[in-house]
């Protein structure tokens, strides 16, 4: 199958994926996942948050963006529009653009 890289979007057949997606963040503890998309969320969730909600139930909510945080910490992310949220996170964790 022919893959083509065009302005950060990989086109492969009829499917389009961003070649460098925005960071994925655990909706419960704000852990930032390194690597590809949500790789590692299952092990992370089971180790850290399975007492709150089983991974089997939490994953569909997390993936769709509907998971509601149940715990509070002193480092809460402010309510920002999507385009500003990534910049805020990059500054918070020290990423360079």
N, C-alpha and C positions, 0 to 999 in steps of 0.2 A: 504494500500500500504506500502510495506516495505521500510524504509529509512535507509541509512547506512552512517555513517560519516567516511570519509577516507581522511586524510591529508588536511583538510580544504575544502573538496568538498563534498556536500551532494548529494547522488545518490538516486533518487526516480523514479523508473521505468526507462524510457529511458532519462529523463531530468536530467541534472547536473547543480547545482548552487553552487557558492562559499558560504560557510557559513559565511564568514566575508569579504564582498566586499570592495574594496577600496572606500574611501569617495567620495560622489557625490558632485560636485561643480557647482554652478550656473555659466553658461558661460558668463553672463553679468556682475555680480558684485562680483563674487568669493565667495559668501556665501557658507559655508560648511554645508551640510544637515546631521543632526544626525538621527540615526534610520535606517530603512529599505530602502535601495536603494534610489529611488527618492521621497519617501513620503514627501509631503508638497510642492513640486515644483509648483503645480498649484496655491495654495493660495499665495505663495511667489511671483510668476511671476505676477499674477493679481494685487497684492498690490504694487509691486515695478517697474515693467517693461512693463505693458500693454500699456503704452503710446508709447513705442518703437516698439512693435510688439505684436499682439494679441496672447494669450497663445495657441489658437487653431492652429495658424501657427508656433509658436516657438517650441512647444513641439516635433513634429516629427524631427525637425532639432537638437534640444537638445539631444533627445534620441539617434539619430544616430551619434552624435558627429560632425555634420556639421554646427552647429550654429556659426556664425561669430560675435564676440563682436562688438557692435556699440559705446560704450562709453570707455573712457580711465580714469584710476585712477593712482595715484602714486604708487600703489602696484600691478604692473603687474607681472604675473608669467612668469619666463623665459622659453624660448623654450627648453624643455628637453625631452629625450626619456621617454616613459611610465614608465619604471622601476625606473627611477630617480625622476620622477614627484611626486610620492606618498611620497617618503622620504622628498623631499623639502617641500611639503605641511604639513607633520607631524611636521617638525621642525618649520615651519612658524606659525602654530596654537598651538604649544606646546604639541602635542600628544607624548606619550611615546610608543615606539615600544614594 
